[in-house]
Amino acid sequence: MVDVLSGSREIVVLAACPVKSERHLAAWTMARSPVAAGKGYDEVNRGLGLLLSSLWRAFVFVFIKDSG
C-alpha cells in the first residue's frame, strides 16, 4: 500500500507492506519532500533577486567607477 499526501509546503509518501511472520507484523516507511512551488516561494525568490541585483549595481558603481 502506498499513500501520497500533498500539502501546500510538502508532499508526504507513506508505504507499508505486511511481513510474513507469526506475529502479524508490517513494515512501513515515510518520506517527506518539500514542494518548491507556491506564492510565498515566488515572493521570496523575487525579493532575493531584487536584493542581489541591487548589491551588484552598488558594487559596480563603487568599485568600477573608482578604478576607471
mmCIF file of the N, C-alpha and C atoms, coordinates in Angstrom:
data_MODEL
# 
_entry.id   MODEL 
# 
loop_
_atom_site.group_PDB 
_atom_site.id 
_atom_site.type_symbol 
_atom_site.label_atom_id 
_atom_site.label_alt_id 
_atom_site.label_comp_id 
_atom_site.label_asym_id 
_atom_site.label_entity_id 
_atom_site.label_seq_id 
_atom_site.pdbx_PDB_ins_code 
_atom_site.Cartn_x 
_atom_site.Cartn_y 
_atom_site.Cartn_z 
_atom_site.occupancy 
_atom_site.B_iso_or_equiv 
_atom_site.pdbx_formal_charge 
_atom_site.auth_seq_id 
_atom_site.auth_comp_id 
_atom_site.auth_asym_id 
_atom_site.auth_atom_id 
_atom_site.pdbx_PDB_model_num 
ATOM 1   N N  . MET A 1 1  ? 0.839  -1.169  0.000   1.00 0.00 ? 1  MET A N  1 
ATOM 2   C CA . MET A 1 1  ? 0.000  0.000   0.000   1.00 0.00 ? 1  MET A CA 1 
ATOM 3   C C  . MET A 1 1  ? 0.890  1.241   0.000   1.00 0.00 ? 1  MET A C  1 
ATOM 4   N N  . VAL A 1 2  ? 0.606  2.184   -0.880  1.00 0.00 ? 2  VAL A N  1 
ATOM 5   C CA . VAL A 1 2  ? 1.323  3.453   -0.951  1.00 0.00 ? 2  VAL A CA 1 
ATOM 6   C C  . VAL A 1 2  ? 0.294  4.568   -0.918  1.00 0.00 ? 2  VAL A C  1 
ATOM 7   N N  . ASP A 1 3  ? 0.553  5.570   -0.087  1.00 0.00 ? 3  ASP A N  1 
ATOM 8   C CA . ASP A 1 3  ? -0.343 6.703   0.026   1.00 0.00 ? 3  ASP A CA 1 
ATOM 9   C C  . ASP A 1 3  ? 0.475  7.974   -0.127  1.00 0.00 ? 3  ASP A C  1 
ATOM 10  N N  . VAL A 1 4  ? 0.000  8.901   -0.936  1.00 0.00 ? 4  VAL A N  1 
ATOM 11  C CA . VAL A 1 4  ? 0.678  10.175  -1.161  1.00 0.00 ? 4  VAL A CA 1 
ATOM 12  C C  . VAL A 1 4  ? -0.226 11.289  -0.647  1.00 0.00 ? 4  VAL A C  1 
ATOM 13  N N  . LEU A 1 5  ? 0.304  12.089  0.272   1.00 0.00 ? 5  LEU A N  1 
ATOM 14  C CA . LEU A 1 5  ? -0.430 13.209  0.844   1.00 0.00 ? 5  LEU A CA 1 
ATOM 15  C C  . LEU A 1 5  ? 0.220  14.502  0.380   1.00 0.00 ? 5  LEU A C  1 
ATOM 16  N N  . SER A 1 6  ? -0.514 15.303  -0.360  1.00 0.00 ? 6  SER A N  1 
ATOM 17  C CA . SER A 1 6  ? 0.020  16.552  -0.887  1.00 0.00 ? 6  SER A CA 1 
ATOM 18  C C  . SER A 1 6  ? -0.450 17.716  -0.025  1.00 0.00 ? 6  SER A C  1 
ATOM 19  N N  . GLY A 1 7  ? 0.476  18.554  0.363   1.00 0.00 ? 7  GLY A N  1 
ATOM 20  C CA . GLY A 1 7  ? 0.167  19.752  1.124   1.00 0.00 ? 7  GLY A CA 1 
ATOM 21  C C  . GLY A 1 7  ? 0.647  20.977  0.386   1.00 0.00 ? 7  GLY A C  1 
ATOM 22  N N  . SER A 1 8  ? 0.518  22.125  1.019   1.00 0.00 ? 8  SER A N  1 
ATOM 23  C CA . SER A 1 8  ? 0.939  23.360  0.357   1.00 0.00 ? 8  SER A CA 1 
ATOM 24  C C  . SER A 1 8  ? 2.446  23.541  0.402   1.00 0.00 ? 8  SER A C  1 
ATOM 25  N N  . ARG A 1 9  ? 3.118  22.939  1.399   1.00 0.00 ? 9  ARG A N  1 
ATOM 26  C CA . ARG A 1 9  ? 4.560  23.114  1.516   1.00 0.00 ? 9  ARG A CA 1 
ATOM 27  C C  . ARG A 1 9  ? 5.368  21.844  1.331   1.00 0.00 ? 9  ARG A C  1 
ATOM 28  N N  . GLU A 1 10 ? 4.732  20.679  1.426   1.00 0.00 ? 10 GLU A N  1 
ATOM 29  C CA . GLU A 1 10 ? 5.481  19.437  1.262   1.00 0.00 ? 10 GLU A CA 1 
ATOM 30  C C  . GLU A 1 10 ? 4.557  18.304  0.835   1.00 0.00 ? 10 GLU A C  1 
ATOM 31  N N  . ILE A 1 11 ? 5.183  17.244  0.341   1.00 0.00 ? 11 ILE A N  1 
ATOM 32  C CA . ILE A 1 11 ? 4.479  16.025  -0.037  1.00 0.00 ? 11 ILE A CA 1 
ATOM 33  C C  . ILE A 1 11 ? 4.987  14.913  0.876   1.00 0.00 ? 11 ILE A C  1 
ATOM 34  N N  . VAL A 1 12 ? 4.070  14.129  1.412   1.00 0.00 ? 12 VAL A N  1 
ATOM 35  C CA . VAL A 1 12 ? 4.421  13.002  2.277   1.00 0.00 ? 12 VAL A CA 1 
ATOM 36  C C  . VAL A 1 12 ? 4.016  11.718  1.561   1.00 0.00 ? 12 VAL A C  1 
ATOM 37  N N  . VAL A 1 13 ? 4.950  10.784  1.457   1.00 0.00 ? 13 VAL A N  1 
ATOM 38  C CA . VAL A 1 13 ? 4.691  9.487   0.835   1.00 0.00 ? 13 VAL A CA 1 
ATOM 39  C C  . VAL A 1 13 ? 4.822  8.421   1.924   1.00 0.00 ? 13 VAL A C  1 
ATOM 40  N N  . LEU A 1 14 ? 3.753  7.648   2.102   1.00 0.00 ? 14 LEU A N  1 
ATOM 41  C CA . LEU A 1 14 ? 3.738  6.550   3.066   1.00 0.00 ? 14 LEU A CA 1 
ATOM 42  C C  . LEU A 1 14 ? 3.637  5.240   2.306   1.00 0.00 ? 14 LEU A C  1 
ATOM 43  N N  . ALA A 1 15 ? 4.464  4.270   2.684   1.00 0.00 ? 15 ALA A N  1 
ATOM 44  C CA . ALA A 1 15 ? 4.403  2.945   2.052   1.00 0.00 ? 15 ALA A CA 1 
ATOM 45  C C  . ALA A 1 15 ? 4.441  1.889   3.152   1.00 0.00 ? 15 ALA A C  1 
ATOM 46  N N  . ALA A 1 16 ? 3.593  0.882   3.014   1.00 0.00 ? 16 ALA A N  1 
ATOM 47  C CA . ALA A 1 16 ? 3.528  -0.185  4.011   1.00 0.00 ? 16 ALA A CA 1 
ATOM 48  C C  . ALA A 1 16 ? 3.281  -1.514  3.311   1.00 0.00 ? 16 ALA A C  1 
ATOM 49  N N  . CYS A 1 17 ? 3.785  -2.576  3.935   1.00 0.00 ? 17 CYS A N  1 
ATOM 50  C CA . CYS A 1 17 ? 3.524  -3.917  3.410   1.00 0.00 ? 17 CYS A CA 1 
ATOM 51  C C  . CYS A 1 17 ? 3.561  -4.911  4.570   1.00 0.00 ? 17 CYS A C  1 
ATOM 52  N N  . PRO A 1 18 ? 2.775  -5.970  4.482   1.00 0.00 ? 18 PRO A N  1 
ATOM 53  C CA . PRO A 1 18 ? 2.790  -6.977  5.552   1.00 0.00 ? 18 PRO A CA 1 
ATOM 54  C C  . PRO A 1 18 ? 4.066  -7.820  5.492   1.00 0.00 ? 18 PRO A C  1 
ATOM 55  N N  . VAL A 1 19 ? 4.486  -8.260  6.665   1.00 0.00 ? 19 VAL A N  1 
ATOM 56  C CA . VAL A 1 19 ? 5.664  -9.123  6.779   1.00 0.00 ? 19 VAL A CA 1 
ATOM 57  C C  . VAL A 1 19 ? 5.174  -10.526 7.123   1.00 0.00 ? 19 VAL A C  1 
ATOM 58  N N  . LYS A 1 20 ? 5.652  -11.518 6.373   1.00 0.00 ? 20 LYS A N  1 
ATOM 59  C CA . LYS A 1 20 ? 5.244  -12.893 6.666   1.00 0.00 ? 20 LYS A CA 1 
ATOM 60  C C  . LYS A 1 20 ? 5.891  -13.305 7.984   1.00 0.00 ? 20 LYS A C  1 
ATOM 61  N N  . SER A 1 21 ? 5.048  -13.399 8.982   1.00 0.00 ? 21 SER A N  1 
ATOM 62  C CA . SER A 1 21 ? 5.538  -13.722 10.312  1.00 0.00 ? 21 SER A CA 1 
ATOM 63  C C  . SER A 1 21 ? 4.390  -14.292 11.126  1.00 0.00 ? 21 SER A C  1 
ATOM 64  N N  . GLU A 1 22 ? 4.723  -14.947 12.210  1.00 0.00 ? 22 GLU A N  1 
ATOM 65  C CA . GLU A 1 22 ? 3.685  -15.467 13.104  1.00 0.00 ? 22 GLU A CA 1 
ATOM 66  C C  . GLU A 1 22 ? 3.041  -14.338 13.914  1.00 0.00 ? 22 GLU A C  1 
ATOM 67  N N  . ARG A 1 23 ? 3.677  -13.200 13.985  1.00 0.00 ? 23 ARG A N  1 
ATOM 68  C CA . ARG A 1 23 ? 3.199  -12.119 14.840  1.00 0.00 ? 23 ARG A CA 1 
ATOM 69  C C  . ARG A 1 23 ? 2.365  -11.067 14.111  1.00 0.00 ? 23 ARG A C  1 
ATOM 70  N N  . HIS A 1 24 ? 2.080  -11.254 12.850  1.00 0.00 ? 24 HIS A N  1 
ATOM 71  C CA . HIS A 1 24 ? 1.285  -10.303 12.063  1.00 0.00 ? 24 HIS A CA 1 
ATOM 72  C C  . HIS A 1 24 ? 1.922  -8.907  12.068  1.00 0.00 ? 24 HIS A C  1 
ATOM 73  N N  . LEU A 1 25 ? 3.148  -8.829  11.605  1.00 0.00 ? 25 LEU A N  1 
ATOM 74  C CA . LEU A 1 25 ? 3.877  -7.563  11.571  1.00 0.00 ? 25 LEU A CA 1 
ATOM 75  C C  . LEU A 1 25 ? 3.716  -6.878  10.219  1.00 0.00 ? 25 LEU A C  1 
ATOM 76  N N  . ALA A 1 26 ? 4.042  -5.611  10.206  1.00 0.00 ? 26 ALA A N  1 
ATOM 77  C CA . ALA A 1 26 ? 4.043  -4.836  8.962   1.00 0.00 ? 26 ALA A CA 1 
ATOM 78  C C  . ALA A 1 26 ? 5.289  -3.964  8.937   1.00 0.00 ? 26 ALA A C  1 
ATOM 79  N N  . ALA A 1 27 ? 5.817  -3.761  7.758   1.00 0.00 ? 27 ALA A N  1 
ATOM 80  C CA . ALA A 1 27 ? 6.948  -2.852  7.570   1.00 0.00 ? 27 ALA A CA 1 
ATOM 81  C C  . ALA A 1 27 ? 6.420  -1.604  6.880   1.00 0.00 ? 27 ALA A C  1 
ATOM 82  N N  . TRP A 1 28 ? 6.917  -0.440  7.292   1.00 0.00 ? 28 TRP A N  1 
ATOM 83  C CA . TRP A 1 28 ? 6.452  0.798   6.678   1.00 0.00 ? 28 TRP A CA 1 
ATOM 84  C C  . TRP A 1 28 ? 7.577  1.814   6.638   1.00 0.00 ? 28 TRP A C  1 
ATOM 85  N N  . THR A 1 29 ? 7.412  2.769   5.772   1.00 0.00 ? 29 THR A N  1 
ATOM 86  C CA . THR A 1 29 ? 8.365  3.857   5.653   1.00 0.00 ? 29 THR A CA 1 
ATOM 87  C C  . THR A 1 29 ? 7.615  5.130   5.263   1.00 0.00 ? 29 THR A C  1 
ATOM 88  N N  . MET A 1 30 ? 8.232  6.250   5.592   1.00 0.00 ? 30 MET A N  1 
ATOM 89  C CA . MET A 1 30 ? 7.637  7.548   5.275   1.00 0.00 ? 30 MET A CA 1 
ATOM 90  C C  . MET A 1 30 ? 8.725  8.445   4.697   1.00 0.00 ? 30 MET A C  1 
ATOM 91  N N  . ALA A 1 31 ? 8.395  9.177   3.654   1.00 0.00 ? 31 ALA A N  1 
ATOM 92  C CA . ALA A 1 31 ? 9.326  10.132  3.048   1.00 0.00 ? 31 ALA A CA 1 
ATOM 93  C C  . ALA A 1 31 ? 8.621  11.475  2.907   1.00 0.00 ? 31 ALA A C  1 
ATOM 94  N N  . ARG A 1 32 ? 9.333  12.537  3.213   1.00 0.00 ? 32 ARG A N  1 
ATOM 95  C CA . ARG A 1 32 ? 8.791  13.890  3.072   1.00 0.00 ? 32 ARG A CA 1 
ATOM 96  C C  . ARG A 1 32 ? 9.656  14.651  2.073   1.00 0.00 ? 32 ARG A C  1 
ATOM 97  N N  . SER A 1 33 ? 9.004  15.396  1.213   1.00 0.00 ? 33 SER A N  1 
ATOM 98  C CA . SER A 1 33 ? 9.711  16.164  0.193   1.00 0.00 ? 33 SER A CA 1 
ATOM 99  C C  . SER A 1 33 ? 9.105  17.555  0.112   1.00 0.00 ? 33 SER A C  1 
ATOM 100 N N  . PRO A 1 34 ? 9.939  18.596  0.239   1.00 0.00 ? 34 PRO A N  1 
ATOM 101 C CA . PRO A 1 34 ? 9.388  19.948  0.134   1.00 0.00 ? 34 PRO A CA 1 
ATOM 102 C C  . PRO A 1 34 ? 8.925  20.258  -1.282  1.00 0.00 ? 34 PRO A C  1 
ATOM 103 N N  . VAL A 1 35 ? 7.880  21.037  -1.374  1.00 0.00 ? 35 VAL A N  1 
ATOM 104 C CA . VAL A 1 35 ? 7.356  21.474  -2.659  1.00 0.00 ? 35 VAL A CA 1 
ATOM 105 C C  . VAL A 1 35 ? 7.839  22.900  -2.882  1.00 0.00 ? 35 VAL A C  1 
ATOM 106 N N  . ALA A 1 36 ? 8.594  23.090  -3.926  1.00 0.00 ? 36 ALA A N  1 
ATOM 107 C CA . ALA A 1 36 ? 9.145  24.414  -4.218  1.00 0.00 ? 36 ALA A CA 1 
ATOM 108 C C  . ALA A 1 36 ? 8.225  25.161  -5.168  1.00 0.00 ? 36 ALA A C  1 
ATOM 109 N N  . ALA A 1 37 ? 6.982  25.249  -4.786  1.00 0.00 ? 37 ALA A N  1 
ATOM 110 C CA . ALA A 1 37 ? 6.028  25.963  -5.616  1.00 0.00 ? 37 ALA A CA 1 
ATOM 111 C C  . ALA A 1 37 ? 5.056  26.672  -4.697  1.00 0.00 ? 37 ALA A C  1 
ATOM 112 N N  . GLY A 1 38 ? 4.577  27.757  -5.156  1.00 0.00 ? 38 GLY A N  1 
ATOM 113 C CA . GLY A 1 38 ? 3.605  28.494  -4.371  1.00 0.00 ? 38 GLY A CA 1 
ATOM 114 C C  . GLY A 1 38 ? 3.906  29.967  -4.378  1.00 0.00 ? 38 GLY A C  1 
ATOM 115 N N  . LYS A 1 39 ? 2.940  30.734  -3.955  1.00 0.00 ? 39 LYS A N  1 
ATOM 116 C CA . LYS A 1 39 ? 3.062  32.180  -3.981  1.00 0.00 ? 39 LYS A CA 1 
ATOM 117 C C  . LYS A 1 39 ? 4.171  32.670  -3.046  1.00 0.00 ? 39 LYS A C  1 
ATOM 118 N N  . GLY A 1 40 ? 4.254  32.100  -1.853  1.00 0.00 ? 40 GLY A N  1 
ATOM 119 C CA . GLY A 1 40 ? 5.279  32.527  -0.901  1.00 0.00 ? 40 GLY A CA 1 
ATOM 120 C C  . GLY A 1 40 ? 6.685  32.288  -1.421  1.00 0.00 ? 40 GLY A C  1 
ATOM 121 N N  . TYR A 1 41 ? 6.903  31.138  -2.038  1.00 0.00 ? 41 TYR A N  1 
ATOM 122 C CA . TYR A 1 41 ? 8.210  30.806  -2.589  1.00 0.00 ? 41 TYR A CA 1 
ATOM 123 C C  . TYR A 1 41 ? 8.585  31.776  -3.713  1.00 0.00 ? 41 TYR A C  1 
ATOM 124 N N  . ASP A 1 42 ? 7.617  32.109  -4.556  1.00 0.00 ? 42 ASP A N  1 
ATOM 125 C CA . ASP A 1 42 ? 7.864  33.056  -5.646  1.00 0.00 ? 42 ASP A CA 1 
ATOM 126 C C  . ASP A 1 42 ? 8.206  34.439  -5.106  1.00 0.00 ? 42 ASP A C  1 
ATOM 127 N N  . GLU A 1 43 ? 7.514  34.877  -4.056  1.00 0.00 ? 43 GLU A N  1 
ATOM 128 C CA . GLU A 1 43 ? 7.785  36.190  -3.480  1.00 0.00 ? 43 GLU A CA 1 
ATOM 129 C C  . GLU A 1 43 ? 9.176  36.258  -2.862  1.00 0.00 ? 43 GLU A C  1 
ATOM 130 N N  . VAL A 1 44 ? 9.591  35.194  -2.208  1.00 0.00 ? 44 VAL A N  1 
ATOM 131 C CA . VAL A 1 44 ? 10.943 35.151  -1.636  1.00 0.00 ? 44 VAL A CA 1 
ATOM 132 C C  . VAL A 1 44 ? 11.984 35.203  -2.741  1.00 0.00 ? 44 VAL A C  1 
ATOM 133 N N  . ASN A 1 45 ? 11.775 34.460  -3.812  1.00 0.00 ? 45 ASN A N  1 
ATOM 134 C CA . ASN A 1 45 ? 12.734 34.482  -4.926  1.00 0.00 ? 45 ASN A CA 1 
ATOM 135 C C  . ASN A 1 45 ? 12.817 35.867  -5.563  1.00 0.00 ? 45 ASN A C  1 
ATOM 136 N N  . ARG A 1 46 ? 11.690 36.525  -5.743  1.00 0.00 ? 46 ARG A N  1 
ATOM 137 C CA . ARG A 1 46 ? 11.719 37.883  -6.315  1.00 0.00 ? 46 ARG A CA 1 
ATOM 138 C C  . ARG A 1 46 ? 12.447 38.844  -5.394  1.00 0.00 ? 46 ARG A C  1 
ATOM 139 N N  . GLY A 1 47 ? 12.197 38.748  -4.098  1.00 0.00 ? 47 GLY A N  1 
ATOM 140 C CA . GLY A 1 47 ? 12.866 39.621  -3.142  1.00 0.00 ? 47 GLY A CA 1 
ATOM 141 C C  . GLY A 1 47 ? 14.365 39.412  -3.124  1.00 0.00 ? 47 GLY A C  1 
ATOM 142 N N  . LEU A 1 48 ? 14.792 38.154  -3.138  1.00 0.00 ? 48 LEU A N  1 
ATOM 143 C CA . LEU A 1 48 ? 16.228 37.875  -3.170  1.00 0.00 ? 48 LEU A CA 1 
ATOM 144 C C  . LEU A 1 48 ? 16.858 38.341  -4.476  1.00 0.00 ? 48 LEU A C  1 
ATOM 145 N N  . GLY A 1 49 ? 16.150 38.179  -5.574  1.00 0.00 ? 49 GLY A N  1 
ATOM 146 C CA . GLY A 1 49 ? 16.666 38.662  -6.857  1.00 0.00 ? 49 GLY A CA 1 
ATOM 147 C C  . GLY A 1 49 ? 16.839 40.172  -6.862  1.00 0.00 ? 49 GLY A C  1 
ATOM 148 N N  . LEU A 1 50 ? 15.864 40.877  -6.308  1.00 0.00 ? 50 LEU A N  1 
ATOM 149 C CA . LEU A 1 50 ? 15.954 42.332  -6.226  1.00 0.00 ? 50 LEU A CA 1 
ATOM 150 C C  . LEU A 1 50 ? 17.113 42.755  -5.330  1.00 0.00 ? 50 LEU A C  1 
ATOM 151 N N  . LEU A 1 51 ? 17.264 42.088  -4.199  1.00 0.00 ? 51 LEU A N  1 
ATOM 152 C CA . LEU A 1 51 ? 18.359 42.398  -3.285  1.00 0.00 ? 51 LEU A CA 1 
ATOM 153 C C  . LEU A 1 51 ? 19.711 42.149  -3.933  1.00 0.00 ? 51 LEU A C  1 
ATOM 154 N N  . LEU A 1 52 ? 19.885 41.001  -4.584  1.00 0.00 ? 52 LEU A N  1 
ATOM 155 C CA . LEU A 1 52 ? 21.165 40.679  -5.211  1.00 0.00 ? 52 LEU A CA 1 
ATOM 156 C C  . LEU A 1 52 ? 21.485 41.611  -6.373  1.00 0.00 ? 52 LEU A C  1 
ATOM 157 N N  . SER A 1 53 ? 20.481 41.971  -7.156  1.00 0.00 ? 53 SER A N  1 
ATOM 158 C CA . SER A 1 53 ? 20.745 42.888  -8.262  1.00 0.00 ? 53 SER A CA 1 
ATOM 159 C C  . SER A 1 53 ? 21.116 44.274  -7.732  1.00 0.00 ? 53 SER A C  1 
ATOM 160 N N  . SER A 1 54 ? 20.506 44.698  -6.636  1.00 0.00 ? 54 SER A N  1 
ATOM 161 C CA . SER A 1 54 ? 20.854 45.990  -6.041  1.00 0.00 ? 54 SER A CA 1 
ATOM 162 C C  . SER A 1 54 ? 22.277 45.981  -5.500  1.00 0.00 ? 54 SER A C  1 
ATOM 163 N N  . LEU A 1 55 ? 22.654 44.881  -4.847  1.00 0.00 ? 55 LEU A N  1 
ATOM 164 C CA . LEU A 1 55 ? 24.025 44.777  -4.339  1.00 0.00 ? 55 LEU A CA 1 
ATOM 165 C C  . LEU A 1 55 ? 25.032 44.765  -5.481  1.00 0.00 ? 55 LEU A C  1 
ATOM 166 N N  . TRP A 1 56 ? 24.723 44.082  -6.571  1.00 0.00 ? 56 TRP A N  1 
ATOM 167 C CA . TRP A 1 56 ? 25.623 44.041  -7.723  1.00 0.00 ? 56 TRP A CA 1 
ATOM 168 C C  . TRP A 1 56 ? 25.797 45.433  -8.332  1.00 0.00 ? 56 TRP A C  1 
ATOM 169 N N  . ARG A 1 57 ? 24.696 46.152  -8.478  1.00 0.00 ? 57 ARG A N  1 
ATOM 170 C CA . ARG A 1 57 ? 24.785 47.506  -9.038  1.00 0.00 ? 57 ARG A CA 1 
ATOM 171 C C  . ARG A 1 57 ? 25.590 48.420  -8.135  1.00 0.00 ? 57 ARG A C  1 
ATOM 172 N N  . ALA A 1 58 ? 25.417 48.293  -6.822  1.00 0.00 ? 58 ALA A N  1 
ATOM 173 C CA . ALA A 1 58 ? 26.204 49.109  -5.892  1.00 0.00 ? 58 ALA A CA 1 
ATOM 174 C C  . ALA A 1 58 ? 27.682 48.763  -5.994  1.00 0.00 ? 58 ALA A C  1 
ATOM 175 N N  . PHE A 1 59 ? 28.001 47.481  -6.106  1.00 0.00 ? 59 PHE A N  1 
ATOM 176 C CA . PHE A 1 59 ? 29.388 47.047  -6.245  1.00 0.00 ? 59 PHE A CA 1 
ATOM 177 C C  . PHE A 1 59 ? 30.002 47.621  -7.516  1.00 0.00 ? 59 PHE A C  1 
ATOM 178 N N  . VAL A 1 60 ? 29.290 47.502  -8.616  1.00 0.00 ? 60 VAL A N  1 
ATOM 179 C CA . VAL A 1 60 ? 29.796 48.018  -9.900  1.00 0.00 ? 60 VAL A CA 1 
ATOM 180 C C  . VAL A 1 60 ? 29.964 49.519  -9.828  1.00 0.00 ? 60 VAL A C  1 
ATOM 181 N N  . PHE A 1 61 ? 29.015 50.227  -9.264  1.00 0.00 ? 61 PHE A N  1 
ATOM 182 C CA . PHE A 1 61 ? 29.071 51.688  -9.192  1.00 0.00 ? 61 PHE A CA 1 
ATOM 183 C C  . PHE A 1 61 ? 30.253 52.133  -8.334  1.00 0.00 ? 61 PHE A C  1 
ATOM 184 N N  . VAL A 1 62 ? 30.488 51.493  -7.195  1.00 0.00 ? 62 VAL A N  1 
ATOM 185 C CA . VAL A 1 62 ? 31.549 51.914  -6.288  1.00 0.00 ? 62 VAL A CA 1 
ATOM 186 C C  . VAL A 1 62 ? 32.922 51.503  -6.791  1.00 0.00 ? 62 VAL A C  1 
ATOM 187 N N  . PHE A 1 63 ? 33.101 50.262  -7.146  1.00 0.00 ? 63 PHE A N  1 
ATOM 188 C CA . PHE A 1 63 ? 34.449 49.766  -7.463  1.00 0.00 ? 63 PHE A CA 1 
ATOM 189 C C  . PHE A 1 63 ? 34.860 49.999  -8.920  1.00 0.00 ? 63 PHE A C  1 
ATOM 190 N N  . ILE A 1 64 ? 33.949 49.864  -9.860  1.00 0.00 ? 64 ILE A N  1 
ATOM 191 C CA . ILE A 1 64 ? 34.290 50.046  -11.255 1.00 0.00 ? 64 ILE A CA 1 
ATOM 192 C C  . ILE A 1 64 ? 34.457 51.538  -11.561 1.00 0.00 ? 64 ILE A C  1 
ATOM 193 N N  . LYS A 1 65 ? 33.604 52.357  -10.997 1.00 0.00 ? 65 LYS A N  1 
ATOM 194 C CA . LYS A 1 65 ? 33.693 53.792  -11.232 1.00 0.00 ? 65 LYS A CA 1 
ATOM 195 C C  . LYS A 1 65 ? 34.982 54.368  -10.656 1.00 0.00 ? 65 LYS A C  1 
ATOM 196 N N  . ASP A 1 66 ? 35.410 53.887  -9.488  1.00 0.00 ? 66 ASP A N  1 
ATOM 197 C CA . ASP A 1 66 ? 36.634 54.399  -8.848  1.00 0.00 ? 66 ASP A CA 1 
ATOM 198 C C  . ASP A 1 66 ? 37.900 53.924  -9.566  1.00 0.00 ? 66 ASP A C  1 
ATOM 199 N N  . SER A 1 67 ? 37.865 52.775  -10.203 1.00 0.00 ? 67 SER A N  1 
ATOM 200 C CA . SER A 1 67 ? 39.063 52.260  -10.854 1.00 0.00 ? 67 SER A CA 1 
ATOM 201 C C  . SER A 1 67 ? 39.256 52.856  -12.249 1.00 0.00 ? 67 SER A C  1 
ATOM 202 N N  . GLY A 1 68 ? 38.231 53.437  -12.829 1.00 0.00 ? 68 GLY A N  1 
ATOM 203 C CA . GLY A 1 68 ? 38.328 53.929  -14.198 1.00 0.00 ? 68 GLY A CA 1 
ATOM 204 C C  . GLY A 1 68 ? 38.493 55.361  -14.309 1.00 0.00 ? 68 GLY A C  1 
# 
